Amino acid sequence: MKKHLLPTTTGMYRPIEGQQKIEPKTREEIRAALLPMLSSTSGNLLAESLKMAGKFKVEISTETSIGQLMNPKNLLGIRLEAMKKLESAKAKNFTDLLVKLTADKVSKMRQPALQTLARMDSVKAFEVAQKTLASGKNFDKQLVIALLSTLKHPESSTVLLKLLQTFKEQPIAIRLDILQAAKKRSEPSLAKALTAYEASIDKADPLAAFEITLAGGDVGRGKKIFFRNGSANCQQCHKVGKRGGDAGPNLLGLGARQDASYILESIIVPSAKLGPGYSPIAITMKDGSVVAGMLMTNTDTEVVVRNAETQKDTVCKKTDIANLPQAMSTMPPMGAILKKDQIRDLIAYLSSLKSKK
């Protein structure tokens, strides 16, 4: 049985049945009241006003849509919806507004503005790209490099080729973006430059191909990879604070203890540096006995192994050891599981874990 709140005045439940008819005069009054709100309000109030405007079929003027788009106090969804309406209407001087929005204070506004500008005026979009590459922040350089991968401008591939030819001079934060953008285009010159880059990577160094992931990642996306990516399954073995598993070290405060290079090595070559108590090992002694457990320390004179059940340590003198196998991490190399852009985001997230709270 459904429960209903009863009016406090009468104490009786009297539901209004069916669709109530609103008189034409009342509808006009509602429209008249909504119009000024559409141009003078912001935030949640504007969002509700727009819902009502749609319900009562209120025509929103171009000037009002421009005001909604250019107001940084408005919710992002409202601004993006206004941008779609202005694009459909092919509003006068709209591309000039889009150029301004590519430098908007709200970072999540800049990318859709750039993409819309590219659809409407590839020349202006290319001009923004050149200006951004010359003096913009790395985040915005990433946006315009991604744009150049599909931008229908005759010089797009030339700019990407120049970036490839000066690859080592470019900030690490945009190198992966350069490679990804070049791979999406079909020009032979770009394919040749990419082949030359691949040939230059030191195959003997397992980290060489991944150095382009050391900077430029997104912390939010990296957090999702850590906690939600089923292939990597990071939280199965690692905690961040109280959330996650115990098979690996707690990563709270990792960014304050280690730099991005250390984190990259831990992701790509997990056995390179082993944390005490997280690597299983079985040591054969000269008397034939076997000491198995988790490796705690390995010095020039002794090895300490902790029994996983009793938590007691056994000290094995190296002069008494017949066979000491190399300790290995139980963590798989993530370079074979995650894409480079995912690794870059994961490094950004782990590097951001600077607090111990």
C-alpha positions as CSV (number, residue, x, y, z in Angstrom):
1,M,0.0,0.0,0.0
2,K,1.3,3.4,-1.0
3,K,1.7,6.0,1.8
4,H,0.8,9.6,1.2
5,L,1.5,12.7,3.2
6,L,-1.8,14.2,4.3
7,P,-2.5,18.0,4.2
8,T,-2.0,19.4,7.7
9,T,-5.1,21.6,7.4
10,T,-7.8,19.0,6.7
11,G,-6.0,15.8,7.4
12,M,-7.6,14.3,4.3
13,Y,-5.9,12.9,1.2
14,R,-7.5,14.5,-1.9
15,P,-5.3,13.8,-5.0
16,I,-5.7,15.8,-8.2
17,E,-6.7,13.4,-10.9
18,G,-5.5,13.6,-14.5
19,Q,-3.7,16.3,-16.4
20,Q,-4.8,19.7,-15.4
21,K,-5.7,22.2,-18.1
22,I,-3.9,25.5,-18.0
23,E,-5.8,28.4,-19.6
24,P,-4.1,30.1,-22.6
25,K,-4.0,33.4,-20.6
26,T,-2.2,31.7,-17.7
27,R,0.3,30.1,-20.1
28,E,1.1,33.6,-21.5
29,E,1.6,34.9,-18.0
30,I,4.0,32.1,-17.2
31,R,6.0,32.7,-20.4
32,A,6.1,36.4,-19.6
33,A,7.5,35.7,-16.1
34,L,10.1,33.2,-17.5
35,L,11.6,35.4,-20.1
36,P,13.4,37.8,-17.8
37,M,14.6,34.9,-15.6
38,L,16.3,33.3,-18.6
39,S,18.5,36.2,-19.1
40,S,19.0,37.4,-15.5
41,T,19.5,34.3,-13.4
42,S,22.2,31.7,-13.2
43,G,23.1,28.4,-11.5
44,N,20.3,26.0,-10.4
45,L,17.6,28.7,-10.7
46,L,18.4,29.1,-14.4
47,A,18.4,25.3,-14.9
48,E,14.9,25.1,-13.5
49,S,13.8,28.1,-15.5
50,L,15.1,26.4,-18.7
51,K,13.1,23.3,-17.9
52,M,9.9,25.3,-17.5
53,A,10.7,27.2,-20.7
54,G,10.9,23.9,-22.6
55,K,7.6,22.8,-21.1
56,F,5.8,25.9,-22.0
57,K,7.6,26.3,-25.4
58,V,9.2,29.6,-24.6
59,E,11.4,30.8,-27.5
60,I,14.8,31.7,-26.3
61,S,16.4,34.6,-28.2
62,T,19.9,34.5,-29.6
63,E,20.9,37.3,-27.3
64,T,19.7,35.3,-24.3
65,S,21.5,32.2,-25.4
66,I,24.7,34.2,-25.8
67,G,24.3,35.5,-22.3
68,Q,23.9,32.0,-20.9
69,L,26.9,30.7,-22.8
70,M,29.3,33.5,-21.9
71,N,28.4,33.6,-18.2
72,P,31.1,31.7,-16.3
73,K,28.7,31.4,-13.2
74,N,26.3,29.2,-15.2
75,L,26.4,25.4,-14.8
76,L,28.5,23.8,-17.5
77,G,25.5,21.8,-18.9
78,I,23.6,25.1,-19.4
79,R,26.5,26.7,-21.3
80,L,27.0,23.7,-23.5
81,E,23.3,23.5,-24.4
82,A,23.4,27.2,-25.3
83,M,26.4,26.6,-27.5
84,K,24.5,23.9,-29.3
85,K,21.6,26.2,-30.0
86,L,23.8,28.9,-31.3
87,E,25.7,26.5,-33.5
88,S,22.4,25.3,-35.0
89,A,21.2,28.8,-35.5
90,K,24.5,29.8,-37.1
91,A,24.4,33.0,-34.9
92,K,26.2,36.0,-36.2
93,N,29.8,36.5,-34.9
94,F,29.4,33.2,-33.0
95,T,32.9,32.0,-34.1
96,D,34.4,35.1,-32.4
97,L,32.7,34.1,-29.2
98,L,34.1,30.5,-29.6
99,V,37.6,31.9,-29.9
100,K,37.2,33.6,-26.6
101,L,35.8,30.5,-25.0
102,T,38.9,28.5,-26.0
103,A,40.6,30.5,-23.2
104,D,37.7,30.3,-20.8
105,K,38.5,30.1,-17.1
106,V,36.5,26.9,-16.8
107,S,38.8,24.2,-18.2
108,K,35.9,21.9,-19.2
109,M,34.5,24.6,-21.4
110,R,37.6,25.0,-23.5
111,Q,37.6,21.6,-25.3
112,P,34.0,21.7,-26.5
113,A,34.4,25.3,-27.6
114,L,37.5,24.3,-29.6
115,Q,35.7,21.4,-31.2
116,T,32.7,23.5,-32.1
117,L,35.0,26.2,-33.6
118,A,36.8,23.5,-35.7
119,R,33.4,22.5,-37.2
120,M,32.4,26.0,-38.0
121,D,35.7,27.6,-39.0
122,S,38.8,25.5,-39.5
123,V,41.0,28.6,-40.2
124,K,40.2,30.2,-36.9
125,A,40.6,26.9,-35.1
126,F,44.0,26.5,-36.7
127,E,45.0,30.0,-35.6
128,V,44.0,29.2,-32.0
129,A,46.0,26.0,-32.2
130,Q,49.1,27.8,-33.4
131,K,48.8,30.5,-30.7
132,T,48.2,27.9,-28.0
133,L,51.2,25.8,-29.0
134,A,53.4,28.8,-28.9
135,S,52.5,30.1,-25.5
136,G,49.7,28.1,-23.9
137,K,49.6,25.8,-20.9
138,N,50.3,22.1,-21.3
139,F,46.6,21.2,-20.8
140,D,45.5,23.4,-23.6
141,K,48.4,22.2,-25.8
142,Q,47.0,18.7,-25.3
143,L,43.6,19.9,-26.5
144,V,44.9,21.6,-29.7
145,I,47.2,18.7,-30.5
146,A,44.2,16.3,-30.3
147,L,42.3,18.7,-32.6
148,L,45.1,18.7,-35.2
149,S,44.7,14.9,-35.6
150,T,41.3,15.5,-37.4
151,L,41.3,19.2,-38.2
152,K,40.5,19.8,-41.9
153,H,43.2,22.4,-42.5
154,P,46.0,22.0,-45.0
155,E,48.7,22.9,-42.5
156,S,47.6,20.6,-39.6
157,S,49.9,17.7,-40.6
158,T,52.8,20.1,-41.1
159,V,52.5,21.4,-37.5
160,L,52.4,17.8,-36.2
161,L,55.4,16.9,-38.3
162,K,57.4,19.8,-36.8
163,L,56.4,18.7,-33.3
164,L,57.6,15.2,-34.1
165,Q,60.9,16.5,-35.5
166,T,61.5,18.5,-32.3
167,F,60.1,15.7,-30.1
168,K,62.8,15.8,-27.4
169,E,62.5,19.6,-27.1
170,Q,58.8,19.4,-26.3
171,P,57.4,19.1,-22.7
172,I,57.0,15.5,-21.6
173,A,53.4,16.4,-20.8
174,I,52.5,16.7,-24.5
175,R,54.7,14.0,-26.1
176,L,52.2,11.2,-25.9
177,D,49.6,13.5,-27.3
178,I,51.9,14.3,-30.3
179,L,52.4,10.6,-31.0
180,Q,48.7,9.8,-30.7
181,A,47.6,12.7,-33.0
182,A,50.2,11.8,-35.6
183,K,49.1,8.1,-35.7
184,K,45.5,9.2,-36.5
185,R,46.5,11.0,-39.7
186,S,47.4,9.3,-43.0
187,E,50.2,11.5,-44.3
188,P,53.3,9.5,-45.3
189,S,55.6,12.1,-43.8
190,L,54.1,11.5,-40.4
191,A,54.3,7.8,-40.7
192,K,58.0,8.1,-41.6
193,A,58.6,10.3,-38.6
194,L,56.8,7.9,-36.3
195,T,58.9,5.0,-37.6
196,A,62.0,7.0,-36.8
197,Y,60.8,7.7,-33.3
198,E,60.0,4.0,-32.6
199,A,63.5,3.0,-33.9
200,S,65.1,5.5,-31.5
201,I,63.7,3.9,-28.4
202,D,66.2,1.9,-26.3
203,K,64.8,-1.6,-26.5
204,A,67.2,-2.7,-23.6
205,D,65.5,-0.3,-21.2
206,P,62.0,-1.5,-20.2
207,L,61.1,2.1,-19.2
208,A,62.3,3.9,-22.3
209,A,59.0,3.5,-24.2
210,F,57.0,4.8,-21.2
211,E,59.0,7.9,-20.3
212,I,56.3,9.9,-22.2
213,T,53.8,9.0,-19.5
214,L,55.7,10.8,-16.7
215,A,53.7,14.0,-16.9
216,G,50.5,15.3,-18.4
217,G,48.0,12.8,-16.9
218,D,44.6,13.6,-15.4
219,V,44.2,12.9,-11.7
220,G,40.5,12.2,-11.9
221,R,40.8,9.7,-14.7
222,G,43.7,8.1,-12.9
223,K,41.7,7.6,-9.8
224,K,39.0,5.9,-11.8
225,I,41.6,3.5,-13.3
226,F,42.9,2.7,-9.8
227,F,39.5,1.9,-8.3
228,R,37.4,0.8,-11.2
229,N,39.5,-0.6,-14.0
230,G,38.8,-4.4,-14.0
231,S,41.9,-5.2,-16.0
232,A,44.4,-3.5,-13.8
233,N,42.5,-4.2,-10.6
234,C,44.8,-2.0,-8.5
235,Q,42.6,-1.7,-5.5
236,Q,42.5,-5.5,-5.2
237,C,46.0,-5.5,-3.8
238,H,46.6,-1.9,-2.7
239,K,44.9,0.4,-0.3
240,V,44.7,4.2,-0.4
241,G,44.0,4.9,3.2
242,K,41.3,2.4,4.3
243,R,40.0,1.6,0.8
244,G,41.4,-1.4,-1.0
245,G,43.3,-4.7,-0.4
246,D,46.3,-5.7,1.7
247,A,48.4,-7.8,-0.7
248,G,50.5,-4.7,-1.5
249,P,51.7,-1.6,0.3
250,N,49.3,1.1,1.3
251,L,49.8,4.0,-1.2
252,L,48.6,6.8,1.0
253,G,51.1,9.6,0.9
254,L,53.1,8.0,-2.0
255,G,53.4,11.2,-3.9
256,A,55.2,12.8,-1.0
257,R,57.6,10.0,-0.7
258,Q,58.5,9.2,-4.3
259,D,58.7,11.0,-7.6
260,A,57.0,10.1,-10.9
261,S,60.0,8.1,-12.2
262,Y,59.9,5.8,-9.2
263,I,56.1,5.3,-9.6
264,L,56.5,4.5,-13.3
265,E,59.2,1.9,-12.5
266,S,56.9,0.3,-9.9
267,I,54.1,0.1,-12.5
268,I,56.2,-1.2,-15.4
269,V,58.8,-3.3,-13.6
270,P,57.2,-4.2,-10.2
271,S,60.1,-6.4,-9.1
272,A,62.7,-3.7,-9.6
273,K,62.2,-2.3,-6.1
274,L,60.4,-4.5,-3.6
275,G,58.6,-3.3,-0.5
276,P,59.4,-5.3,2.7
277,G,56.8,-8.0,3.4
278,Y,55.1,-8.2,0.0
279,S,57.3,-10.6,-2.0
280,P,57.0,-14.4,-1.4
281,I,60.2,-16.3,-1.3
282,A,61.4,-19.9,-0.5
283,I,65.0,-20.2,0.6
284,T,66.8,-23.6,0.6
285,M,69.3,-24.0,3.4
286,K,72.5,-26.1,3.3
287,D,71.0,-28.5,5.8
288,G,68.1,-29.2,3.4
289,S,65.4,-27.2,5.2
290,V,63.3,-24.7,3.4
291,V,62.4,-21.3,4.9
292,A,59.4,-19.8,3.1
293,G,57.4,-16.6,3.7
294,M,57.6,-12.9,2.8
295,L,61.0,-11.3,2.2
296,M,61.6,-8.5,4.7
297,T,65.3,-7.7,4.2
298,N,68.2,-8.9,2.1
299,T,71.6,-7.6,3.1
300,D,75.2,-8.7,2.3
301,T,75.2,-11.1,5.3
302,E,71.6,-12.2,5.9
303,V,68.1,-12.6,4.7
304,V,65.1,-12.1,6.9
305,V,61.9,-14.0,6.0
306,R,58.5,-13.5,7.8
307,N,56.1,-16.3,8.2
308,A,52.8,-15.2,6.8
309,E,50.7,-17.1,9.4
310,T,52.7,-16.6,12.6
311,Q,54.2,-13.2,11.6
312,K,57.5,-14.5,13.1
313,D,60.8,-13.6,11.4
314,T,63.5,-16.1,10.5
315,V,67.0,-14.8,10.0
316,C,69.0,-16.8,7.4
317,K,72.7,-16.3,7.4
318,K,74.0,-16.2,3.8
319,T,76.8,-18.6,4.7
320,D,74.1,-21.2,5.6
321,I,72.0,-20.7,2.4
322,A,72.3,-23.2,-0.5
323,N,69.8,-21.5,-2.9
324,L,68.5,-18.0,-2.7
325,P,66.0,-17.4,-5.6
326,Q,65.3,-13.9,-6.8
327,A,62.4,-12.4,-5.1
328,M,59.5,-11.4,-7.4
329,S,56.6,-9.1,-7.0
330,T,53.2,-10.7,-7.3
331,M,52.0,-7.6,-9.2
332,P,51.9,-8.1,-13.0
333,P,53.7,-5.5,-15.2
334,M,51.1,-2.9,-16.0
335,G,52.7,-2.0,-19.4
336,A,51.1,-5.1,-20.8
337,I,47.7,-4.4,-19.3
338,L,47.1,-0.6,-19.5
339,K,47.5,1.7,-22.5
340,K,50.1,4.5,-22.2
341,D,47.5,7.2,-21.7
342,Q,46.0,5.2,-18.9
343,I,49.4,4.7,-17.3
344,R,50.0,8.5,-17.6
345,D,46.7,9.2,-15.7
346,L,47.5,6.6,-13.1
347,I,50.9,8.2,-12.4
348,A,49.2,11.5,-12.1
349,Y,46.8,10.1,-9.5
350,L,49.4,8.3,-7.5
351,S,51.7,11.4,-7.6
352,S,48.8,13.4,-6.1
353,L,48.6,11.3,-3.0
354,K,50.8,13.6,-0.9
355,S,48.7,13.7,2.3
356,K,48.8,10.9,4.9
357,K,45.2,11.6,5.8
